[in-house]
Amino acid sequence: MFDALSDRLESAWKKLRGQDKISQSNIQDALREVRRALLEADVNLQVVKDFISEVETKAQGAEVIAGVRPDQQFIKIVHDELVQVMGEENVPLAEVPGKTTVVLMAGLQGTGKTTATAKLALHLRKQDRSCLLVATDIYRPAAIDQLITLGKQIDVPVFELGIEADPVEIARQGVERARAEGINTVIIDTAGRLQIDEDMMAELARIKEIVQPDETLLVVDAMTGQEAANLTRTFHDKIGITGAILTKMDGDSRGGAALSVRQISGAPIKFVGVGEKVEALQPFYPDRMASRILGMGDVLTLVEKAQEEINLADAEQMQEKILSAKFDFTDFLKQMRLLKNMGSLGGIMKMIPGMNKLSDDQLKHGETQLKRCEAMINSMTGKERRDPDLLSSSPSRRRRIASGSGYREADVSKLVADFQKMRSLMQQMGQGGIPGMPGMFGGGNPLAAGGNRPSAGWRGYPGGAPPAKKKKEKKKKGFGTL
């Protein structure tokens, strides 16, 4: 997400490095790079013009704070303007106290509307809000079946009357059922078309008039760039919408939709879809998205994802094991699976500040090493997982594990050795010691078992990252105002 835009903006900051202050002359090259970056990201032209004008005005009037370099000051100004363009703050989904909240979903075919409907229901369930899905798309083959399948997957009931019923009547009866049963939120999945037409808009207008929704959300494909903003404006003008959901933000998205929708349509982005899984829906926070665009990570979203998966009691128990050096292969396997539940390694790493420069090859290498570790640990007996010392002293056990997992004995030996070093290090750090270490795990890596690649760069990344990336990360450390 936003990789190309982030890379382009990086070249803009370079134009100001080495300067002692921001001036009319030295800022022009940086602004030119920002303009190119936004246009290449398919941001609406008028939005780009207004954005550049605002940044230029604010940059020239800004006083450079002592200890903050001009390029860092410029990044801060661009960050604040990105937040302003995308809507300043998160706009939560409506909830009517004491009544059933009605949410109407709209959009063209192929945008992921039905899946987004289920994702939204799951998101609300996590907030302890009961939901009912209503299937009114009688035109697309298997649309109703798809919603029923998704409803079963997330344990949310689906109301439907088949493909012969009138969509307006389905919506009316669905809302009545939700109110009768005291359900908190009813979400109506409507029919889409390959393009906007009068029949589609007329049907949406009739459904809206009958159910009187508290939210009308338009689902748009982020990969359509600025066209997503134009589509949002068209729907808003014809039927009136209260917000948008951007889907496919995890694809080869250039970011133009996220930066254009609010400015062009006036409708806030409320959620973004970041994957195919039904859990892959996130509330849209302009400040967090701006940080991602600028390669500064998104720690708050990462923490929230972790909180959804981590049990507090389990975390305390794990801490005790680490402090007493009782952390074993069973715990390690549990942590790897927890990481998988939070999403892809690439998606998680890019939420960590400074990690946006990891290449796809490096991330794939890390995924591969995690799979290697899991395969070897799965070939261990329960006793061996609980007592790694057994493997350190028994070549025959290591050979059996290697044979069972499909790797070499040397791979298993390296995993065991690195794990023991990691466990010792974790104990020392947990007890307040800061052991001297030229490279983590003595130059190895517990996740790089059997790999020929030395560990370098960021300490803790599977397989290591090139030293040059570490230097880039250090250059960013002086800017801590975001």
PLY file of the C-alpha trace (Angstrom):
ply
format ascii 1.0
element vertex 482
property float x
property float y
property float z
element edge 481
property int vertex1
property int vertex2
end_header
0.00 0.00 0.00
1.39 3.40 -1.10
4.88 1.95 -1.76
5.35 3.88 -5.01
4.05 7.11 -3.46
6.31 6.70 -0.41
9.37 6.15 -2.60
8.59 9.25 -4.64
8.10 11.42 -1.57
11.42 10.16 -0.19
13.17 11.85 -3.12
11.40 15.13 -2.22
12.92 15.16 1.27
16.39 14.63 -0.24
16.07 17.95 -2.04
16.11 19.74 1.32
18.77 17.71 3.12
21.90 19.67 3.84
20.01 22.99 3.78
20.13 25.19 6.86
16.65 26.65 6.36
13.55 26.51 4.18
13.54 29.21 1.52
11.62 30.16 -1.63
14.44 28.87 -3.81
15.29 25.52 -2.20
11.69 24.45 -1.64
10.73 24.47 -5.33
12.54 21.25 -6.22
10.97 19.49 -3.24
7.49 20.73 -4.18
8.02 19.55 -7.75
8.79 16.05 -6.49
5.72 16.06 -4.24
3.56 17.17 -7.18
4.93 14.37 -9.37
4.44 11.84 -6.58
0.78 12.77 -6.14
0.02 12.81 -9.87
1.67 9.41 -10.35
-0.45 8.13 -7.44
-3.51 9.15 -9.51
-4.64 11.86 -7.12
-7.20 14.25 -8.60
-5.52 17.18 -10.38
-7.42 19.88 -8.49
-6.60 18.19 -5.19
-2.91 18.16 -6.17
-2.96 21.87 -7.06
-4.64 22.84 -3.79
-2.35 20.55 -1.80
0.86 21.99 -3.28
-0.37 25.54 -2.81
-1.14 24.94 0.88
2.17 23.17 1.54
4.14 25.95 -0.17
2.37 28.66 1.83
2.85 26.88 5.15
6.47 25.89 4.43
7.55 29.42 3.59
5.88 30.81 6.68
7.24 28.13 9.00
9.96 28.87 11.51
12.51 26.08 11.64
12.67 24.83 15.21
16.11 24.50 16.78
17.38 20.94 16.44
14.95 20.08 13.61
16.34 19.97 10.08
14.48 21.72 7.22
13.67 18.39 5.53
12.12 17.14 8.78
10.11 20.35 9.11
8.91 19.93 5.53
7.84 16.32 6.22
5.80 17.58 9.18
4.05 20.15 7.00
3.29 17.56 4.30
2.03 15.13 6.95
-0.36 17.70 8.44
-1.68 18.62 5.00
-2.24 14.95 4.11
-4.29 14.59 7.30
-6.26 17.71 6.38
-6.99 16.43 2.85
-8.15 13.01 4.08
-10.53 14.42 6.67
-8.56 15.25 9.86
-10.12 12.59 12.08
-11.87 9.23 12.08
-15.63 9.39 11.53
-17.17 6.41 13.35
-20.17 4.45 12.15
-23.48 5.78 13.44
-25.26 4.08 16.35
-28.74 5.14 17.35
-29.21 4.69 21.13
-32.14 2.44 22.00
-33.04 1.77 18.37
-31.94 -0.43 15.48
-29.28 1.32 13.40
-29.87 0.87 9.65
-26.86 0.78 7.30
-27.40 0.79 3.52
-24.51 -0.51 1.38
-24.18 0.70 -2.22
-21.65 0.36 -5.02
-20.84 -1.01 -8.46
-20.25 -4.69 -9.21
-16.71 -5.92 -8.61
-15.86 -3.53 -5.80
-16.24 -6.19 -3.09
-19.52 -4.80 -1.73
-20.99 -8.08 -0.48
-17.72 -9.06 1.19
-17.43 -5.56 2.71
-20.95 -6.01 4.12
-19.86 -9.15 5.97
-16.59 -7.52 7.07
-18.52 -4.61 8.54
-20.84 -7.00 10.41
-17.83 -8.80 11.92
-16.26 -5.47 12.91
-19.47 -4.50 14.73
-19.69 -7.90 16.41
-16.24 -7.30 17.90
-17.78 -4.17 19.45
-20.56 -6.33 20.96
-23.15 -4.98 18.52
-25.64 -7.59 17.25
-26.20 -7.58 13.49
-28.58 -8.80 10.79
-27.57 -8.90 7.11
-30.26 -8.33 4.48
-29.73 -9.72 0.95
-31.50 -7.57 -1.68
-29.21 -8.27 -4.67
-31.53 -10.49 -6.73
-29.74 -9.80 -10.03
-26.16 -11.03 -9.65
-25.94 -14.85 -9.81
-25.27 -16.38 -6.38
-25.09 -12.98 -4.64
-27.59 -14.11 -2.00
-25.78 -17.44 -1.56
-22.49 -15.58 -1.13
-23.91 -13.42 1.65
-25.44 -16.45 3.38
-22.09 -18.26 3.25
-20.27 -15.24 4.67
-22.95 -14.86 7.36
-22.40 -18.45 8.50
-18.64 -17.85 8.53
-18.95 -14.92 10.94
-22.01 -16.26 12.78
-24.34 -13.44 11.71
-27.91 -14.21 10.50
-28.97 -13.30 6.95
-32.49 -12.27 5.94
-33.51 -13.09 2.37
-36.70 -13.79 0.39
-35.14 -15.34 -2.72
-34.58 -13.92 -6.19
-38.26 -13.50 -7.11
-39.07 -10.92 -4.42
-38.90 -7.13 -4.85
-35.62 -5.73 -3.39
-37.51 -2.85 -1.76
-39.85 -5.30 -0.01
-36.90 -7.47 1.11
-35.24 -4.43 2.64
-38.46 -3.33 4.39
-39.16 -6.74 5.90
-35.50 -7.19 6.88
-35.50 -3.94 8.87
-38.82 -4.86 10.50
-37.39 -8.25 11.52
-34.31 -6.60 13.04
-36.42 -4.15 15.03
-38.78 -6.89 16.22
-35.86 -8.97 17.47
-34.08 -6.03 19.11
-31.01 -6.31 16.87
-28.58 -3.41 17.21
-27.63 -2.95 13.54
-29.11 -4.13 10.25
-26.88 -3.97 7.15
-28.57 -4.03 3.74
-26.54 -5.37 0.80
-27.96 -3.84 -2.39
-27.48 -4.70 -6.05
-24.63 -3.25 -8.07
-24.18 -2.71 -11.80
-21.19 -2.65 -14.12
-21.82 1.06 -14.45
-24.13 3.67 -13.00
-27.59 3.57 -14.61
-31.01 5.06 -13.94
-32.60 1.76 -12.86
-29.90 1.18 -10.26
-30.23 4.66 -8.80
-34.05 4.52 -8.81
-34.04 1.23 -6.90
-31.52 2.55 -4.37
-33.60 5.68 -3.91
-36.76 3.60 -3.25
-34.96 1.38 -0.73
-33.54 4.42 1.01
-36.95 6.09 1.18
-38.53 2.98 2.72
-35.86 2.04 5.31
-34.64 5.57 6.16
-31.02 4.46 6.83
-28.84 6.08 9.46
-25.80 5.39 7.28
-25.51 5.08 3.49
-22.05 3.74 2.69
-20.60 3.56 -0.80
-18.11 0.75 -1.42
-15.44 1.80 -3.93
-12.40 0.07 -5.36
-9.23 1.92 -4.28
-7.41 0.67 -7.37
-9.53 2.93 -9.58
-7.59 5.92 -8.25
-9.19 9.33 -8.62
-12.12 7.75 -10.46
-13.19 6.41 -7.06
-13.62 10.01 -5.90
-15.68 10.92 -8.98
-17.86 7.84 -8.43
-18.40 8.81 -4.79
-19.46 12.32 -5.83
-21.92 10.94 -8.40
-23.58 8.64 -5.86
-23.64 11.43 -3.31
-25.33 13.83 -5.73
-27.96 11.27 -6.80
-28.88 9.44 -3.58
-26.89 11.07 -0.79
-24.23 9.05 1.05
-22.76 9.46 4.52
-19.39 7.80 3.91
-17.26 5.48 1.83
-15.48 2.18 2.28
-12.31 1.81 0.21
-11.62 -1.82 -0.72
-8.49 -3.51 -2.12
-6.13 -1.16 -0.32
-3.70 -4.07 0.00
-3.37 -4.42 -3.78
-1.21 -2.44 -6.17
-2.98 0.70 -5.05
-1.37 4.02 -5.88
-3.21 5.87 -3.15
-5.08 8.38 -5.28
-8.48 7.28 -4.02
-7.61 7.78 -0.34
-6.32 11.28 -1.06
-9.15 12.34 -3.38
-12.43 10.96 -2.02
-12.98 13.41 0.85
-11.95 16.51 -1.10
-13.91 15.73 -4.26
-17.06 14.15 -2.84
-17.26 15.70 0.60
-17.99 12.22 2.02
-15.59 10.84 4.65
-13.81 7.50 4.24
-15.02 5.42 7.19
-13.32 2.06 6.58
-10.65 0.50 4.39
-10.44 -3.11 3.25
-6.88 -4.42 3.50
-7.21 -8.04 2.41
-9.53 -10.78 1.24
-10.12 -12.28 4.68
-13.34 -11.33 6.40
-11.33 -9.85 9.30
-9.48 -7.48 6.94
-11.43 -4.27 7.56
-9.99 -1.31 9.44
-11.50 2.01 10.54
-9.98 4.85 8.52
-7.80 7.24 10.51
-6.36 10.09 8.36
-3.39 10.68 10.67
-2.41 7.00 10.66
-2.80 6.78 6.89
-0.62 9.88 6.46
2.09 8.21 8.57
1.94 5.11 6.36
2.19 7.20 3.20
5.28 8.93 4.59
6.86 5.60 5.55
6.56 6.21 9.29
4.54 3.12 10.08
1.28 2.81 11.98
2.01 1.64 15.49
-1.47 2.36 16.87
-3.18 0.07 14.34
-0.53 -2.58 15.00
-1.23 -2.39 18.75
-4.99 -2.65 18.14
-4.52 -5.72 15.95
-2.34 -7.29 18.64
-4.90 -6.51 21.36
-7.58 -8.37 19.36
-5.43 -11.50 19.26
-3.53 -11.45 22.55
-5.06 -12.59 25.81
-3.76 -10.54 28.78
-3.39 -13.59 31.00
-1.43 -15.40 28.28
0.82 -12.36 27.86
1.62 -12.25 31.57
2.35 -15.97 31.61
4.63 -15.56 28.59
6.47 -12.73 30.32
7.14 -14.94 33.33
8.51 -17.69 31.07
10.83 -15.23 29.34
12.18 -13.86 32.64
12.84 -17.35 33.98
14.30 -18.69 30.70
11.45 -21.23 30.42
10.35 -19.96 27.02
10.25 -23.11 24.85
9.50 -24.22 21.29
5.79 -24.60 22.10
5.68 -20.93 23.12
7.67 -19.96 20.04
5.22 -21.82 17.78
2.30 -20.12 19.53
3.86 -16.71 18.88
4.40 -17.50 15.19
0.77 -18.54 14.80
-0.34 -15.39 16.62
1.67 -13.38 14.09
-0.15 -15.16 11.26
-3.53 -14.33 12.78
-2.62 -10.64 12.78
-2.06 -10.71 9.01
0.76 -11.11 6.53
4.34 -10.52 7.67
4.66 -7.76 5.08
1.55 -5.96 6.31
2.71 -6.11 9.92
6.31 -5.08 9.24
5.23 -2.01 7.28
3.28 -0.75 10.29
6.59 -0.56 12.20
8.38 2.80 11.77
11.41 2.50 9.50
10.37 -0.86 8.05
8.65 0.49 4.93
11.87 0.08 2.94
11.98 -3.70 3.31
11.78 -5.17 -0.17
9.27 -7.80 -1.26
12.16 -10.27 -1.57
13.17 -9.67 2.04
9.60 -10.11 3.25
9.19 -13.31 1.23
12.48 -14.54 2.72
11.11 -13.85 6.19
7.88 -15.72 5.43
9.92 -18.66 4.15
12.04 -18.79 7.31
8.94 -18.77 9.50
7.56 -21.73 7.55
10.89 -23.59 7.89
10.86 -23.06 11.64
7.27 -24.22 11.94
7.95 -27.37 9.92
10.93 -28.31 12.11
9.09 -27.57 15.37
6.10 -29.64 14.20
8.47 -32.61 13.75
9.53 -32.44 17.40
7.92 -34.49 20.15
6.07 -32.68 22.93
8.95 -33.39 25.30
11.49 -31.92 22.86
9.47 -28.76 22.40
9.23 -28.25 26.15
12.93 -29.00 26.74
15.19 -27.62 23.96
18.25 -28.86 25.90
17.35 -32.40 24.81
18.04 -31.44 21.21
21.30 -29.67 22.04
22.74 -32.91 23.48
21.24 -35.44 21.06
22.37 -35.59 17.40
20.04 -38.55 16.80
17.01 -36.47 17.80
18.11 -33.66 15.47
18.55 -36.16 12.60
15.05 -37.54 13.17
13.55 -34.02 13.17
15.47 -33.13 10.01
14.18 -36.25 8.28
10.60 -35.60 9.40
10.57 -31.94 8.32
12.45 -32.34 5.06
15.46 -30.23 6.05
19.11 -30.95 6.87
20.43 -31.81 10.31
22.52 -28.64 10.10
19.29 -26.62 9.71
17.85 -28.14 12.88
21.12 -27.62 14.77
21.15 -23.96 13.77
17.53 -23.47 14.84
18.24 -25.04 18.26
21.47 -23.07 18.77
19.89 -19.76 17.78
16.84 -20.46 19.93
19.02 -21.09 22.98
20.91 -17.85 22.40
17.66 -15.96 21.91
16.22 -17.39 25.13
19.32 -16.41 27.10
19.28 -12.92 25.62
15.58 -12.43 26.35
16.18 -13.42 29.96
19.04 -10.93 30.35
17.07 -8.11 28.75
13.96 -8.94 30.80
16.00 -8.72 34.00
17.40 -5.31 33.11
20.69 -6.42 31.63
21.84 -5.02 28.31
24.28 -7.59 26.97
26.88 -6.44 24.50
26.09 -7.89 21.13
27.61 -7.03 17.76
24.70 -8.81 16.06
21.67 -10.51 17.45
22.19 -14.16 18.34
25.91 -13.96 17.63
25.44 -13.04 13.98
22.68 -15.58 13.39
18.92 -15.40 13.58
16.43 -17.77 15.21
14.13 -17.45 12.23
16.82 -18.00 9.63
17.53 -21.64 10.36
19.32 -23.25 7.49
19.60 -19.98 5.58
22.90 -19.05 4.00
22.26 -15.37 4.42
23.95 -13.59 7.37
21.85 -11.53 9.72
22.40 -7.82 9.22
20.48 -4.56 9.49
17.43 -4.39 11.72
17.76 -6.71 14.69
14.77 -8.95 14.82
13.79 -9.08 11.15
13.82 -12.66 9.83
16.83 -13.03 7.58
18.14 -9.55 8.24
17.97 -6.41 6.11
20.80 -4.64 4.24
22.88 -2.27 6.39
21.92 0.61 4.09
18.34 0.32 5.26
19.47 0.69 8.83
21.26 3.93 7.98
18.11 5.31 6.40
16.15 4.48 9.52
18.67 6.37 11.65
18.26 9.48 9.54
14.57 9.54 10.40
15.04 9.32 14.13
15.47 13.06 14.59
11.86 13.68 13.52
9.64 12.67 16.39
6.70 15.08 16.23
4.28 12.80 14.38
0 1
1 2
2 3
3 4
4 5
5 6
6 7
7 8
8 9
9 10
10 11
11 12
12 13
13 14
14 15
15 16
16 17
17 18
18 19
19 20
20 21
21 22
22 23
23 24
24 25
25 26
26 27
27 28
28 29
29 30
30 31
31 32
32 33
33 34
34 35
35 36
36 37
37 38
38 39
39 40
40 41
41 42
42 43
43 44
44 45
45 46
46 47
47 48
48 49
49 50
50 51
51 52
52 53
53 54
54 55
55 56
56 57
57 58
58 59
59 60
60 61
61 62
62 63
63 64
64 65
65 66
66 67
67 68
68 69
69 70
70 71
71 72
72 73
73 74
74 75
75 76
76 77
77 78
78 79
79 80
80 81
81 82
82 83
83 84
84 85
85 86
86 87
87 88
88 89
89 90
90 91
91 92
92 93
93 94
94 95
95 96
96 97
97 98
98 99
99 100
100 101
101 102
102 103
103 104
104 105
105 106
106 107
107 108
108 109
109 110
110 111
111 112
112 113
113 114
114 115
115 116
116 117
117 118
118 119
119 120
120 121
121 122
122 123
123 124
124 125
125 126
126 127
127 128
128 129
129 130
130 131
131 132
132 133
133 134
134 135
135 136
136 137
137 138
138 139
139 140
140 141
141 142
142 143
143 144
144 145
145 146
146 147
147 148
148 149
149 150
150 151
151 152
152 153
153 154
154 155
155 156
156 157
157 158
158 159
159 160
160 161
161 162
162 163
163 164
164 165
165 166
166 167
167 168
168 169
169 170
170 171
171 172
172 173
173 174
174 175
175 176
176 177
177 178
178 179
179 180
180 181
181 182
182 183
183 184
184 185
185 186
186 187
187 188
188 189
189 190
190 191
191 192
192 193
193 194
194 195
195 196
196 197
197 198
198 199
199 200
200 201
201 202
202 203
203 204
204 205
205 206
206 207
207 208
208 209
209 210
210 211
211 212
212 213
213 214
214 215
215 216
216 217
217 218
218 219
219 220
220 221
221 222
222 223
223 224
224 225
225 226
226 227
227 228
228 229
229 230
230 231
231 232
232 233
233 234
234 235
235 236
236 237
237 238
238 239
239 240
240 241
241 242
242 243
243 244
244 245
245 246
246 247
247 248
248 249
249 250
250 251
251 252
252 253
253 254
254 255
255 256
256 257
257 258
258 259
259 260
260 261
261 262
262 263
263 264
264 265
265 266
266 267
267 268
268 269
269 270
270 271
271 272
272 273
273 274
274 275
275 276
276 277
277 278
278 279
279 280
280 281
281 282
282 283
283 284
284 285
285 286
286 287
287 288
288 289
289 290
290 291
291 292
292 293
293 294
294 295
295 296
296 297
297 298
298 299
299 300
300 301
301 302
302 303
303 304
304 305
305 306
306 307
307 308
308 309
309 310
310 311
311 312
312 313
313 314
314 315
315 316
316 317
317 318
318 319
319 320
320 321
321 322
322 323
323 324
324 325
325 326
326 327
327 328
328 329
329 330
330 331
331 332
332 333
333 334
334 335
335 336
336 337
337 338
338 339
339 340
340 341
341 342
342 343
343 344
344 345
345 346
346 347
347 348
348 349
349 350
350 351
351 352
352 353
353 354
354 355
355 356
356 357
357 358
358 359
359 360
360 361
361 362
362 363
363 364
364 365
365 366
366 367
367 368
368 369
369 370
370 371
371 372
372 373
373 374
374 375
375 376
376 377
377 378
378 379
379 380
380 381
381 382
382 383
383 384
384 385
385 386
386 387
387 388
388 389
389 390
390 391
391 392
392 393
393 394
394 395
395 396
396 397
397 398
398 399
399 400
400 401
401 402
402 403
403 404
404 405
405 406
406 407
407 408
408 409
409 410
410 411
411 412
412 413
413 414
414 415
415 416
416 417
417 418
418 419
419 420
420 421
421 422
422 423
423 424
424 425
425 426
426 427
427 428
428 429
429 430
430 431
431 432
432 433
433 434
434 435
435 436
436 437
437 438
438 439
439 440
440 441
441 442
442 443
443 444
444 445
445 446
446 447
447 448
448 449
449 450
450 451
451 452
452 453
453 454
454 455
455 456
456 457
457 458
458 459
459 460
460 461
461 462
462 463
463 464
464 465
465 466
466 467
467 468
468 469
469 470
470 471
471 472
472 473
473 474
474 475
475 476
476 477
477 478
478 479
479 480
480 481
